[in-house]
Amino acid sequence: MKKFMIILSALIVFLGFTSVFVVDETEQVVILQFGKPVRTITEPGLNIKVPFPFQEKITFDDRLLEYDSPPEEILSKDKKTLIVDNYVRWKIVKPLQFLKTVQAIPTALSRMDDIVYSELRRELGTHDMDEIITTNREALMEVVTRASNNATMDYGIEVLDVRIRRVDLPNENEESIYARMDAERKRQANKFRSEGEEEAQKIRATTDKEKTIILADAYKEAERVRGEGDAKALDVYARSYSADPKFYEFVRTLDAYKKIVDDKTTLVLPSNSRLFKLLMGK
């Protein structure tokens, strides 16, 4: 009897372990009965199934997954070969459909890679390289995401986002592209230099004109002031001469002698000259 109770207890424990299971919040489960799906569990919590081997559970990830596709060559509308490195964010939304069609994640990734690459090649092939690289990438990726999602829903997969990680040029095209870019930059630089030199010449011409006008006005003003000064000097001289002609003549004579006589000058004067008499104090 005791042995029977031990066996019964072991059987109950075994049935408990094989019948009761917990679905994690990151999981979703498909219950199979003799290999055929009977129900799907998408809510987390405690669940019960018929013990193995009558029923078994297949667990799938319920989280947002990411797949990094290998770089592939794509031809743009303007016939440029681009090496596109993209990634995909996706999720299993119908585990039963997923199990029936692709069964496992490696197969799902292979199917999804084919679909996304096909949509990328189709969409990017209708746009020029500059649109793909810079101007219109976001809108292009939204179109590719919608088209890829429509195609993968048949496998129970929802594609939430397709993004280009980077776009490269093949090695044989890089040199020609860089040469064209370099030529374009040089053309722009020469244009800016030409425009700058033209503007500099305009500024120099305007400055020279203003300089000439300023110098002419200054010369005109200087001549006017000099003329007024000469007139005042002549007036002073005239009034001085009229007040005392002899003294004025004496001062003018001294100024003349000061200009022509210095410490290196030797004078030979007749005794009756006015300068001789002046120097001798006679």
C-alpha positions as CSV (number, residue, x, y, z in Angstrom):
1,M,0.0,0.0,0.0
2,K,2.8,2.4,0.9
3,K,4.5,1.6,-2.4
4,F,1.3,2.3,-4.3
5,M,1.0,5.7,-2.6
6,I,4.5,6.6,-3.6
7,I,3.9,5.7,-7.2
8,L,0.6,7.6,-7.1
9,S,2.3,10.6,-5.7
10,A,5.0,10.5,-8.3
11,L,2.4,10.1,-11.0
12,I,0.5,13.2,-9.7
13,V,3.7,15.2,-9.6
14,F,4.7,14.1,-13.1
15,L,1.2,15.0,-14.4
16,G,1.4,18.4,-12.6
17,F,4.8,19.2,-14.2
18,T,3.6,18.2,-17.6
19,S,0.1,19.7,-17.4
20,V,0.7,23.1,-15.7
21,F,2.8,25.7,-17.3
22,V,3.4,29.4,-17.1
23,V,3.3,31.7,-20.1
24,D,5.8,34.6,-19.6
25,E,4.8,38.1,-20.7
26,T,7.5,37.9,-23.4
27,E,6.1,34.7,-24.8
28,Q,3.1,33.4,-26.8
29,V,2.3,29.7,-27.0
30,V,0.6,27.3,-29.5
31,I,-0.7,24.0,-28.0
32,L,-0.4,21.0,-30.3
33,Q,-2.4,17.8,-29.9
34,F,-0.9,14.9,-31.7
35,G,1.0,17.4,-33.8
36,K,-2.0,19.5,-34.7
37,P,-2.6,23.0,-33.3
38,V,-5.7,23.2,-31.0
39,R,-5.3,26.6,-29.3
40,T,-3.1,29.7,-29.0
41,I,-2.2,31.5,-25.8
42,T,-1.1,35.1,-26.1
43,E,-1.8,36.3,-22.5
44,P,0.7,35.8,-19.7
45,G,-0.2,33.6,-16.7
46,L,-0.8,30.1,-15.5
47,N,-2.2,27.6,-17.9
48,I,-3.1,23.9,-18.1
49,K,-2.8,21.3,-20.9
50,V,-3.2,17.6,-21.3
51,P,0.0,15.9,-20.2
52,F,2.7,14.9,-22.7
53,P,2.5,13.1,-25.1
54,F,-1.1,14.0,-25.8
55,Q,-0.4,17.7,-26.0
56,E,2.7,19.8,-26.3
57,K,3.4,23.5,-26.3
58,I,5.5,25.5,-28.9
59,T,6.7,28.8,-27.6
60,F,7.3,31.9,-29.7
61,D,8.8,35.3,-28.8
62,D,6.2,38.1,-28.2
63,R,8.8,40.9,-28.2
64,L,9.8,43.4,-30.9
65,L,12.6,41.7,-32.8
66,E,15.3,43.1,-35.0
67,Y,16.9,41.6,-38.1
68,D,20.1,43.1,-39.6
69,S,20.2,42.2,-43.3
70,P,23.5,41.7,-45.1
71,P,24.5,44.5,-47.5
72,E,23.1,44.1,-51.0
73,E,23.6,45.9,-54.3
74,I,20.7,48.0,-55.6
75,L,20.5,50.0,-58.9
76,S,19.0,53.4,-58.6
77,K,16.9,55.2,-61.3
78,D,20.0,57.2,-62.5
79,K,21.9,53.9,-63.0
80,K,24.0,54.2,-59.9
81,T,25.0,51.0,-58.2
82,L,24.5,51.3,-54.4
83,I,25.5,48.9,-51.6
84,V,22.6,49.2,-49.2
85,D,22.8,48.0,-45.6
86,N,19.4,47.9,-43.9
87,Y,17.7,46.4,-40.9
88,V,14.2,45.4,-40.0
89,R,12.1,45.6,-36.8
90,W,9.4,42.9,-36.8
91,K,7.1,40.9,-34.5
92,I,5.2,37.6,-34.5
93,V,1.6,38.7,-34.3
94,K,-0.1,35.4,-35.3
95,P,1.8,32.5,-33.8
96,L,-0.4,29.8,-35.3
97,Q,-0.1,31.2,-38.8
98,F,3.7,31.6,-38.2
99,L,3.9,27.9,-37.2
100,K,1.9,26.7,-40.2
101,T,3.9,28.7,-42.8
102,V,7.5,29.2,-41.6
103,Q,7.6,27.1,-38.4
104,A,10.8,28.6,-37.0
105,I,12.6,32.0,-36.9
106,P,15.5,31.1,-39.3
107,T,13.0,30.2,-42.0
108,A,11.1,33.4,-41.2
109,L,14.2,35.5,-41.5
110,S,15.0,34.0,-44.9
111,R,11.5,34.7,-46.2
112,M,11.5,38.2,-44.7
113,D,14.9,39.0,-46.2
114,D,13.8,38.1,-49.7
115,I,10.6,40.2,-49.3
116,V,12.3,43.3,-47.9
117,Y,15.2,43.2,-50.4
118,S,12.6,42.8,-53.3
119,E,10.6,45.8,-52.0
120,L,13.8,47.9,-51.5
121,R,15.0,47.1,-55.0
122,R,11.7,47.9,-56.5
123,E,11.2,51.2,-54.6
124,L,14.7,52.5,-54.7
125,G,14.9,51.7,-58.4
126,T,12.4,54.4,-59.1
127,H,14.4,57.2,-57.4
128,D,17.8,58.9,-58.1
129,M,20.8,58.4,-55.9
130,D,20.6,61.8,-54.1
131,E,16.9,61.1,-53.1
132,I,17.9,57.8,-51.6
133,I,20.9,59.2,-49.7
134,T,19.6,62.5,-48.5
135,T,16.4,64.2,-49.6
136,N,13.7,61.5,-49.6
137,R,14.9,58.6,-47.5
138,E,12.3,58.7,-44.8
139,A,9.4,58.7,-47.3
140,L,11.0,55.8,-49.2
141,M,11.4,53.7,-46.1
142,E,7.8,54.2,-45.1
143,V,6.7,52.9,-48.5
144,V,9.0,49.9,-48.2
145,T,7.8,49.2,-44.7
146,R,4.1,49.1,-45.7
147,A,4.7,46.9,-48.8
148,S,6.9,44.5,-46.8
149,N,4.3,44.3,-44.0
150,N,1.6,43.5,-46.5
151,A,3.7,40.6,-47.9
152,T,4.7,39.1,-44.5
153,M,1.3,39.1,-42.9
154,D,0.7,35.8,-44.7
155,Y,3.3,34.3,-42.4
156,G,1.9,35.8,-39.2
157,I,4.7,38.5,-39.2
158,E,4.2,42.2,-38.8
159,V,7.0,44.4,-40.2
160,L,7.0,47.6,-38.1
161,D,10.0,49.4,-39.6
162,V,12.6,49.1,-42.4
163,R,15.5,51.4,-42.2
164,I,18.7,51.9,-44.2
165,R,21.7,51.8,-41.9
166,R,24.1,53.1,-44.5
167,V,24.6,53.4,-48.3
168,D,28.0,52.9,-49.9
169,L,29.3,53.0,-53.4
170,P,31.1,50.1,-55.0
171,N,34.9,50.6,-54.9
172,E,35.1,50.9,-58.7
173,N,32.6,53.9,-58.6
174,E,34.1,55.8,-55.7
175,E,37.0,57.4,-57.5
176,S,34.8,58.7,-60.3
177,I,32.2,60.0,-57.9
178,Y,34.8,61.7,-55.7
179,A,36.4,63.2,-58.9
180,R,33.1,64.7,-59.9
181,M,32.5,66.0,-56.4
182,D,36.0,67.5,-56.3
183,A,35.5,69.2,-59.7
184,E,32.1,70.6,-58.6
185,R,33.7,72.0,-55.4
186,K,36.5,73.6,-57.3
187,R,34.0,75.1,-59.8
188,Q,32.0,76.6,-56.9
189,A,35.3,77.8,-55.2
190,N,36.4,79.6,-58.5
191,K,32.9,81.1,-58.8
192,F,33.1,82.5,-55.3
193,R,36.6,83.8,-55.8
194,S,35.6,85.5,-59.0
195,E,32.6,87.1,-57.4
196,G,34.7,88.2,-54.4
197,E,37.4,89.7,-56.7
198,E,34.7,91.6,-58.6
199,E,33.2,92.9,-55.4
200,A,36.7,93.9,-54.1
201,Q,37.4,95.8,-57.3
202,K,34.1,97.7,-56.9
203,I,35.0,98.5,-53.3
204,R,38.5,99.7,-54.3
205,A,37.1,101.8,-57.1
206,T,34.6,103.5,-54.8
207,T,37.4,104.0,-52.2
208,D,39.7,105.6,-54.7
209,K,37.0,107.9,-55.9
210,E,36.1,109.0,-52.4
211,K,39.9,109.4,-51.6
212,T,40.3,111.7,-54.7
213,I,37.2,113.8,-53.7
214,I,38.5,114.1,-50.1
215,L,42.0,115.1,-51.3
216,A,40.5,117.7,-53.7
217,D,38.3,119.2,-51.1
218,A,41.2,119.3,-48.6
219,Y,43.5,121.0,-51.2
220,K,40.7,123.4,-52.0
221,E,40.3,124.2,-48.3
222,A,44.0,124.5,-47.8
223,E,44.4,126.9,-50.7
224,R,41.5,129.0,-49.3
225,V,43.0,129.2,-45.8
226,R,46.5,129.9,-47.3
227,G,45.0,132.7,-49.4
228,E,43.3,134.2,-46.4
229,G,46.6,133.9,-44.4
230,D,48.6,135.6,-47.1
231,A,46.0,138.4,-47.4
232,K,46.1,138.9,-43.6
233,A,50.0,138.9,-43.7
234,L,50.1,141.4,-46.5
235,D,47.6,143.6,-44.6
236,V,49.8,143.4,-41.5
237,Y,52.9,144.2,-43.6
238,A,51.1,147.1,-45.2
239,R,49.9,148.6,-42.0
240,S,53.4,148.1,-40.4
241,Y,55.1,149.8,-43.3
242,S,52.7,152.7,-43.3
243,A,53.1,153.2,-39.5
244,D,57.0,153.3,-39.6
245,P,58.5,152.8,-43.1
246,K,62.1,153.0,-41.9
247,F,61.7,150.5,-39.1
248,Y,59.8,148.1,-41.5
249,E,62.6,148.4,-44.0
250,F,65.2,147.8,-41.2
251,V,63.4,144.6,-40.1
252,R,63.1,143.3,-43.7
253,T,66.7,144.0,-44.2
254,L,67.6,142.0,-41.1
255,D,65.4,139.1,-42.3
256,A,67.2,139.1,-45.6
257,Y,70.6,139.1,-43.9
258,K,69.6,136.3,-41.6
259,K,68.7,134.1,-44.6
260,I,72.0,134.7,-46.5
261,V,74.5,135.0,-43.6
262,D,75.5,132.2,-41.3
263,D,78.6,131.1,-39.3
264,K,80.2,129.7,-42.5
265,T,79.7,132.9,-44.6
266,T,82.5,135.4,-45.2
267,L,81.5,138.9,-46.3
268,V,83.6,141.4,-48.0
269,L,81.8,144.8,-47.7
270,P,82.8,148.3,-48.8
271,S,83.0,150.7,-45.9
272,N,80.2,152.8,-47.2
273,S,77.6,149.9,-47.4
274,R,74.7,150.1,-45.0
275,L,75.3,146.6,-43.7
276,F,78.9,147.5,-42.8
277,K,77.7,150.5,-41.0
278,L,75.0,148.5,-39.2
279,L,77.5,145.8,-38.1
280,M,80.0,148.4,-37.0
281,G,77.3,150.3,-35.1
282,K,77.7,153.5,-37.1
